[in-house]
Amino acid sequence: MEHGDALDGVAGFASRALRALRYRNFRLFFFGQLTSLIGSWMQSLAQGWLVWRLTHSAAMLGLVGFCQFAPVLAFGLIGGIAADRFDRHKLVIATQSGLLIQSVILAALTLSGRIQIWQILVLALVLGTVNAFDMTARQSFLVRMVGREDLGNAIALNSSIFNGARIVGPALAGFVVERWGEGACFTLNSLSFLAVLGSLLAMRLDPEQPQALPASAWGYLKEGFAYAWATPQVRHILALLVASSLFAFPYSFLLPAVVGGLLHRDASDLGILWAFAGVGALTAALAIAGRVGTRGLGRLAGLGATAFGLVLVAFGLSPNFWLSCALIAGLGFCMMTQLAATNTLLQNLSPDVLRGRVVSLYVITFIGASPVGGLAMGRLAKAVGMREVLVASGILGTLSGLAFLATIPWVRRTVAALQGTTGLEARVSGHTEEDP
């Protein structure tokens, strides 16, 4: 009987965790994205290793990361306007096509043996510019495939494929780079975009009615800012994300230098390290996918940020490759816990007419702030040492998480005062009177 109850419990959890796959359009999106993201992770590892092989410079790794993600900071808000203004399905098809072209050019230059660091920097800027529109469009497109009721589950499953690919892609890339070089990874990534484009074209969707732009585009943009600033939950969640993205998350830009410089390992070992990070992140994404509702997610985001900082300190001090693998799995778990909780809360708090603009704020605070931190970490690593920078980043990340957790009672009281209740809005934010 107990065995049967356990099976029923597992089946019930699986049913809850995979419920967004009931929708045909989301199934197409899910499997197309999974294939494409494996290719994208292969390109990410191969590009980092190529930069390290050409320059042996942590500062250059930070600069490439800056070029790849800074355009999100510059154009992310415009991407939010585009996601609210145009048909998101067509917009995603256009951006994915742009990413395909970028990957083909990178593959051609590398395979020809003519690749130079300045070309990598330029193509990283192109990639970041397209991503400024693609990330917001894809995130805000999810609700159209599954509806608001299963949106949180779709976000968590989307995170799970991102991190499932993070396990397979880097491990495969390390193998491919060691045998055939970085250009082979870039070629495979180019081919992987055919899967996602095919899945997008196969969807059956009703035409989306675009919103009419007001007389002032700045007024349209300001409306999104005003909503985020006036909503205490949104404001504080984004503030935590900015702090984490500046001080903690950019450690990933420096992993080729950690593996090649500190641990004295090769590209295949870098792939193994990335795969361990993916295992941790996938575990967190699946755990959150099994949740129903948003209660407690705010506190979960704060705990994830705090734990991430502590584990990053240990990772910075690790002298051993396999210990580093175990620790980076913890980093992946903590980071995905924070990000999945944050994304779910923001999308549930956003009215449909503002969704693209609010999601763009999530994207620019997460993706846009990271290159600034990565650039600084790369420069500091050159000046004072890699381990010292990782430890300092971990301490700052921990303090950011603790500060956010300390504000939860204040946010709860503020929301209650604004809404005249301690119920609905507080439960939506994850800050409730029932929380410990």
Secondary structure in CASP SS format (residue, H / E / C, confidence):
PFRMAT SS
TARGET T0000
AUTHOR 0000-0000-0000
METHOD secondary structure of the structure
MODEL  1
M C 1.00
E H 1.00
H H 1.00
G H 1.00
D H 1.00
A H 1.00
L H 1.00
D H 1.00
G H 1.00
V H 1.00
A H 1.00
G H 1.00
F H 1.00
A H 1.00
S H 1.00
R H 1.00
A H 1.00
L C 1.00
R H 1.00
A H 1.00
L H 1.00
R H 1.00
Y C 1.00
R H 1.00
N H 1.00
F H 1.00
R H 1.00
L H 1.00
F H 1.00
F H 1.00
F H 1.00
G H 1.00
Q H 1.00
L H 1.00
T H 1.00
S H 1.00
L H 1.00
I H 1.00
G H 1.00
S H 1.00
W H 1.00
M H 1.00
Q H 1.00
S H 1.00
L H 1.00
A H 1.00
Q H 1.00
G H 1.00
W H 1.00
L H 1.00
V H 1.00
W H 1.00
R H 1.00
L H 1.00
T H 1.00
H C 1.00
S C 1.00
A H 1.00
A H 1.00
M H 1.00
L H 1.00
G H 1.00
L H 1.00
V H 1.00
G H 1.00
F H 1.00
C H 1.00
Q H 1.00
F H 1.00
A H 1.00
P H 1.00
V H 1.00
L H 1.00
A H 1.00
F H 1.00
G H 1.00
L H 1.00
I H 1.00
G H 1.00
G H 1.00
I H 1.00
A H 1.00
A H 1.00
D H 1.00
R H 1.00
F C 1.00
D C 1.00
R H 1.00
H H 1.00
K H 1.00
L H 1.00
V H 1.00
I H 1.00
A H 1.00
T H 1.00
Q H 1.00
S H 1.00
G H 1.00
L H 1.00
L H 1.00
I H 1.00
Q H 1.00
S H 1.00
V H 1.00
I H 1.00
L H 1.00
A H 1.00
A H 1.00
L H 1.00
T H 1.00
L H 1.00
S C 1.00
G C 1.00
R C 1.00
I C 1.00
Q C 1.00
I H 1.00
W H 1.00
Q H 1.00
I H 1.00
L H 1.00
V H 1.00
L H 1.00
A H 1.00
L H 1.00
V H 1.00
L H 1.00
G H 1.00
T H 1.00
V H 1.00
N H 1.00
A H 1.00
F H 1.00
D H 1.00
M H 1.00
T H 1.00
A H 1.00
R H 1.00
Q H 1.00
S H 1.00
F H 1.00
L H 1.00
V H 1.00
R H 1.00
M H 1.00
V H 1.00
G C 1.00
R C 1.00
E C 1.00
D C 1.00
L H 1.00
G H 1.00
N H 1.00
A H 1.00
I H 1.00
A H 1.00
L H 1.00
N H 1.00
S H 1.00
S H 1.00
I H 1.00
F H 1.00
N H 1.00
G H 1.00
A H 1.00
R H 1.00
I H 1.00
V H 1.00
G H 1.00
P H 1.00
A H 1.00
L H 1.00
A H 1.00
G H 1.00
F H 1.00
V H 1.00
V H 1.00
E H 1.00
R H 1.00
W H 1.00
G C 1.00
E H 1.00
G H 1.00
A H 1.00
C H 1.00
F H 1.00
T H 1.00
L H 1.00
N H 1.00
S H 1.00
L H 1.00
S H 1.00
F H 1.00
L H 1.00
A H 1.00
V H 1.00
L H 1.00
G H 1.00
S H 1.00
L H 1.00
L H 1.00
A C 1.00
M C 1.00
R C 1.00
L C 1.00
D C 1.00
P C 1.00
E C 1.00
Q C 1.00
P C 1.00
Q C 1.00
A C 1.00
L C 1.00
P C 1.00
A C 1.00
S C 1.00
A H 1.00
W H 1.00
G H 1.00
Y H 1.00
L H 1.00
K H 1.00
E H 1.00
G H 1.00
F H 1.00
A H 1.00
Y H 1.00
A H 1.00
W H 1.00
A H 1.00
T C 1.00
P H 1.00
Q H 1.00
V H 1.00
R H 1.00
H H 1.00
I H 1.00
L H 1.00
A H 1.00
L H 1.00
L H 1.00
V H 1.00
A H 1.00
S H 1.00
S H 1.00
L H 1.00
F H 1.00
A C 1.00
F H 1.00
P H 1.00
Y H 1.00
S H 1.00
F H 1.00
L H 1.00
L H 1.00
P H 1.00
A H 1.00
V H 1.00
V H 1.00
G H 1.00
G H 1.00
L H 1.00
L C 1.00
H C 1.00
R C 1.00
D C 1.00
A H 1.00
S H 1.00
D H 1.00
L H 1.00
G H 1.00
I H 1.00
L H 1.00
W H 1.00
A H 1.00
F H 1.00
A H 1.00
G H 1.00
V H 1.00
G H 1.00
A H 1.00
L H 1.00
T H 1.00
A H 1.00
A H 1.00
L H 1.00
A H 1.00
I H 1.00
A H 1.00
G C 1.00
R C 1.00
V C 1.00
G C 1.00
T C 1.00
R C 1.00
G C 1.00
L H 1.00
G H 1.00
R H 1.00
L H 1.00
A H 1.00
G H 1.00
L H 1.00
G H 1.00
A H 1.00
T H 1.00
A H 1.00
F H 1.00
G H 1.00
L H 1.00
V H 1.00
L H 1.00
V H 1.00
A H 1.00
F H 1.00
G H 1.00
L H 1.00
S C 1.00
P C 1.00
N C 1.00
F H 1.00
W H 1.00
L H 1.00
S H 1.00
C H 1.00
A H 1.00
L H 1.00
I H 1.00
A H 1.00
G H 1.00
L H 1.00
G H 1.00
F H 1.00
C H 1.00
M H 1.00
M H 1.00
T H 1.00
Q H 1.00
L H 1.00
A H 1.00
A H 1.00
T H 1.00
N H 1.00
T H 1.00
L H 1.00
L H 1.00
Q H 1.00
N H 1.00
L H 1.00
S C 1.00
P C 1.00
D H 1.00
V H 1.00
L H 1.00
R H 1.00
G H 1.00
R H 1.00
V H 1.00
V H 1.00
S H 1.00
L H 1.00
Y H 1.00
V H 1.00
I H 1.00
T H 1.00
F H 1.00
I H 1.00
G H 1.00
A C 1.00
S H 1.00
P H 1.00
V H 1.00
G H 1.00
G H 1.00
L H 1.00
A H 1.00
M H 1.00
G H 1.00
R H 1.00
L H 1.00
A H 1.00
K H 1.00
A H 1.00
V H 1.00
G C 1.00
M H 1.00
R H 1.00
E H 1.00
V H 1.00
L H 1.00
V H 1.00
A H 1.00
S H 1.00
G H 1.00
I H 1.00
L H 1.00
G H 1.00
T H 1.00
L H 1.00
S H 1.00
G H 1.00
L H 1.00
A H 1.00
F H 1.00
L H 1.00
A H 1.00
T H 1.00
I H 1.00
P H 1.00
W H 1.00
V H 1.00
R H 1.00
R H 1.00
T H 1.00
V H 1.00
A H 1.00
A H 1.00
L H 1.00
Q H 1.00
G C 1.00
T C 1.00
T C 1.00
G C 1.00
L H 1.00
E H 1.00
A H 1.00
R H 1.00
V H 1.00
S H 1.00
G C 1.00
H C 1.00
T C 1.00
E C 1.00
E C 1.00
D C 1.00
P C 1.00
END
